[in-house]
């Protein structure tokens, strides 16, 4: 049951992202470092970091709204 909930949340997060940002998250989930992701996608480490921060921030907002319902 918990794995299904995690998969549902993963899909919700991914649905709101463009293709590059989805790739960043997928690579991070697969265990790549931010430096490796930046190299693979030919972007800066800061870009990868910003995407991760943005997703984290949005995830916290959804959690707060869900908890207050």
MDAnalysis code that builds the backbone (N, CA, C; Angstrom):
import MDAnalysis as mda
import numpy as np

u = mda.Universe.empty(207, n_residues=69, atom_resindex=np.repeat(np.arange(69), 3), trajectory=True)
u.add_TopologyAttr("name", ["N", "CA", "C"] * 69)
u.add_TopologyAttr("resid", np.arange(1, 70))
u.add_TopologyAttr("resname", ["UNK", "UNK", "UNK", "UNK", "UNK", "UNK", "UNK", "UNK", "UNK", "UNK", "UNK", "UNK", "UNK", "UNK", "UNK", "UNK", "UNK", "UNK", "UNK", "UNK", "UNK", "UNK", "UNK", "UNK", "UNK", "UNK", "UNK", "UNK", "UNK", "UNK", "UNK", "UNK", "UNK", "UNK", "UNK", "UNK", "UNK", "UNK", "UNK", "UNK", "UNK", "UNK", "UNK", "UNK", "UNK", "UNK", "UNK", "UNK", "UNK", "UNK", "UNK", "UNK", "UNK", "UNK", "UNK", "UNK", "UNK", "UNK", "UNK", "UNK", "UNK", "UNK", "UNK", "UNK", "UNK", "UNK", "UNK", "UNK", "UNK"])
u.atoms.positions = np.array([
    [0.820, -1.194, 0.000],
    [0.000, 0.000, 0.000],
    [0.863, 1.257, 0.000],
    [1.894, 1.278, 0.850],
    [2.756, 2.453, 0.932],
    [3.496, 2.672, -0.391],
    [3.915, 1.576, -1.035],
    [4.618, 1.705, -2.307],
    [3.702, 2.306, -3.367],
    [2.443, 1.966, -3.353],
    [1.479, 2.533, -4.297],
    [1.335, 4.029, -4.055],
    [1.272, 4.430, -2.791],
    [1.162, 5.850, -2.462],
    [2.396, 6.620, -2.930],
    [3.572, 6.018, -2.762],
    [4.808, 6.662, -3.198],
    [4.817, 6.793, -4.717],
    [4.390, 5.760, -5.414],
    [4.332, 5.824, -6.876],
    [3.333, 6.877, -7.337],
    [2.206, 6.972, -6.681],
    [1.214, 7.997, -7.027],
    [1.796, 9.396, -6.839],
    [2.486, 9.606, -5.735],
    [3.099, 10.906, -5.475],
    [4.174, 11.211, -6.512],
    [4.975, 10.205, -6.862],
    [6.012, 10.377, -7.881],
    [5.382, 10.853, -9.195],
    [4.290, 10.214, -9.592],
    [3.630, 10.594, -10.845],
    [3.035, 11.999, -10.762],
    [2.493, 12.372, -9.633],
    [1.960, 13.726, -9.462],
    [3.072, 14.770, -9.613],
    [4.210, 14.511, -9.006],
    [5.339, 15.436, -9.097],
    [5.829, 15.512, -10.541],
    [5.982, 14.382, -11.184],
    [6.509, 14.348, -12.547],
    [5.565, 15.009, -13.551],
    [4.268, 14.877, -13.336],
    [3.294, 15.452, -14.267],
    [3.414, 16.962, -14.385],
    [3.859, 17.620, -13.338],
    [3.946, 19.068, -13.356],
    [5.264, 19.614, -13.890],
    [6.135, 18.750, -14.398],
    [7.473, 19.180, -14.813],
    [7.683, 19.029, -16.317],
    [8.569, 19.862, -16.842],
    [8.932, 19.690, -18.250],
    [9.861, 18.482, -18.383],
    [10.154, 18.117, -19.616],
    [10.913, 16.894, -19.884],
    [12.308, 16.913, -19.251],
    [13.009, 18.048, -19.324],
    [14.356, 18.131, -18.745],
    [14.306, 17.940, -17.232],
    [13.355, 18.595, -16.585],
    [13.262, 18.481, -15.131],
    [12.836, 17.080, -14.703],
    [11.996, 16.436, -15.492],
    [11.646, 15.038, -15.218],
    [12.893, 14.165, -15.288],
    [13.732, 14.429, -16.271],
    [14.960, 13.645, -16.432],
    [15.892, 13.862, -15.243],
    [15.977, 15.112, -14.779],
    [16.810, 15.416, -13.607],
    [16.342, 14.598, -12.409],
    [15.029, 14.596, -12.158],
    [14.514, 13.836, -11.012],
    [14.725, 12.341, -11.178],
    [14.514, 11.846, -12.388],
    [14.692, 10.407, -12.623],
    [16.148, 10.004, -12.400],
    [17.076, 10.812, -12.862],
    [18.492, 10.500, -12.652],
    [18.856, 10.560, -11.173],
    [18.304, 11.530, -10.455],
    [18.563, 11.640, -9.012],
    [17.994, 10.430, -8.276],
    [16.780, 10.034, -8.657],
    [16.161, 8.851, -8.053],
    [17.014, 7.607, -8.291],
    [17.668, 7.569, -9.451],
    [18.503, 6.421, -9.792],
    [19.868, 6.453, -9.116],
    [20.117, 7.504, -8.302],
    [21.326, 7.534, -7.502],
    [22.453, 8.396, -8.027],
    [22.232, 9.125, -9.117],
    [23.270, 9.997, -9.651],
    [23.436, 11.234, -8.769],
    [24.664, 11.714, -8.692],
    [24.930, 12.946, -7.955],
    [24.504, 14.137, -8.816],
    [24.407, 15.288, -8.189],
    [24.058, 16.494, -8.941],
    [25.114, 16.792, -10.001],
    [26.366, 16.563, -9.674],
    [27.447, 16.779, -10.643],
    [27.293, 15.834, -11.842],
    [26.994, 14.579, -11.578],
    [26.805, 13.617, -12.668],
    [25.611, 14.000, -13.549],
    [24.523, 14.402, -12.910],
    [23.326, 14.800, -13.658],
    [23.640, 16.000, -14.547],
    [24.329, 16.971, -13.994],
    [24.697, 18.156, -14.770],
    [25.527, 17.758, -15.985],
    [26.453, 16.863, -15.802],
    [27.300, 16.421, -16.902],
    [26.492, 15.654, -17.951],
    [25.631, 14.757, -17.512],
    [24.813, 13.961, -18.431],
    [23.914, 14.854, -19.271],
    [23.305, 15.854, -18.643],
    [22.321, 16.701, -19.332],
    [22.925, 17.988, -19.893],
    [24.227, 18.174, -19.678],
    [24.914, 19.369, -20.174],
    [24.272, 20.655, -19.644],
    [24.035, 20.665, -18.336],
    [23.541, 21.852, -17.631],
    [24.474, 22.091, -16.448],
    [24.289, 23.211, -15.770],
    [25.128, 23.485, -14.601],
    [24.608, 22.728, -13.379],
    [25.503, 22.522, -12.426],
    [25.076, 21.912, -11.168],
    [24.031, 22.786, -10.490],
    [24.172, 24.085, -10.623],
    [23.208, 25.015, -10.014],
    [21.821, 24.802, -10.599],
    [21.725, 24.529, -11.890],
    [20.427, 24.246, -12.509],
    [19.801, 23.013, -11.877],
    [20.597, 21.979, -11.715],
    [20.103, 20.749, -11.087],
    [19.645, 21.042, -9.666],
    [20.438, 21.796, -8.936],
    [20.094, 22.143, -7.556],
    [18.786, 22.932, -7.506],
    [18.613, 23.899, -8.409],
    [17.385, 24.698, -8.423],
    [16.160, 23.836, -8.701],
    [16.284, 22.901, -9.617],
    [15.158, 22.006, -9.912],
    [14.808, 21.189, -8.674],
    [15.821, 20.651, -8.004],
    [15.574, 19.857, -6.806],
    [14.933, 20.699, -5.706],
    [15.380, 21.931, -5.534],
    [14.802, 22.821, -4.521],
    [13.355, 23.170, -4.864],
    [13.092, 23.440, -6.135],
    [11.741, 23.782, -6.570],
    [10.779, 22.626, -6.333],
    [11.195, 21.434, -6.686],
    [10.342, 20.260, -6.490],
    [10.108, 20.024, -5.002],
    [11.153, 20.178, -4.209],
    [11.016, 20.001, -2.763],
    [10.041, 21.023, -2.183],
    [10.165, 22.261, -2.618],
    [9.282, 23.329, -2.141],
    [7.826, 23.041, -2.522],
    [7.605, 22.651, -3.777],
    [6.238, 22.354, -4.223],
    [5.664, 21.153, -3.479],
    [6.505, 20.164, -3.229],
    [6.043, 18.966, -2.513],
    [5.609, 19.336, -1.094],
    [6.365, 20.210, -0.429],
    [5.991, 20.647, 0.926],
    [4.671, 21.404, 0.903],
    [4.458, 22.252, -0.109],
    [3.204, 23.000, -0.207],
    [2.021, 22.052, -0.362],
    [2.173, 21.033, -1.196],
    [1.090, 20.061, -1.395],
    [0.827, 19.318, -0.095],
    [1.868, 18.960, 0.627],
    [1.709, 18.235, 1.891],
    [0.957, 19.076, 2.909],
    [1.262, 20.362, 2.969],
    [0.586, 21.250, 3.928],
    [-0.888, 21.397, 3.570],
    [-1.187, 21.600, 2.304],
    [-2.581, 21.738, 1.865],
    [-3.349, 20.443, 2.128],
    [-2.735, 19.316, 1.813],
    [-3.378, 18.018, 2.028],
    [-3.655, 17.789, 3.519],
    [-2.701, 18.135, 4.363],
    [-2.849, 17.937, 5.800],
    [-3.946, 18.812, 6.390],
    [-4.180, 19.982, 5.785],
    [-5.182, 20.882, 6.332],
    [-6.591, 20.533, 5.864],
    [-6.708, 19.669, 4.858],
    [-8.048, 19.277, 4.343],
    [-8.781, 18.353, 5.270],
])
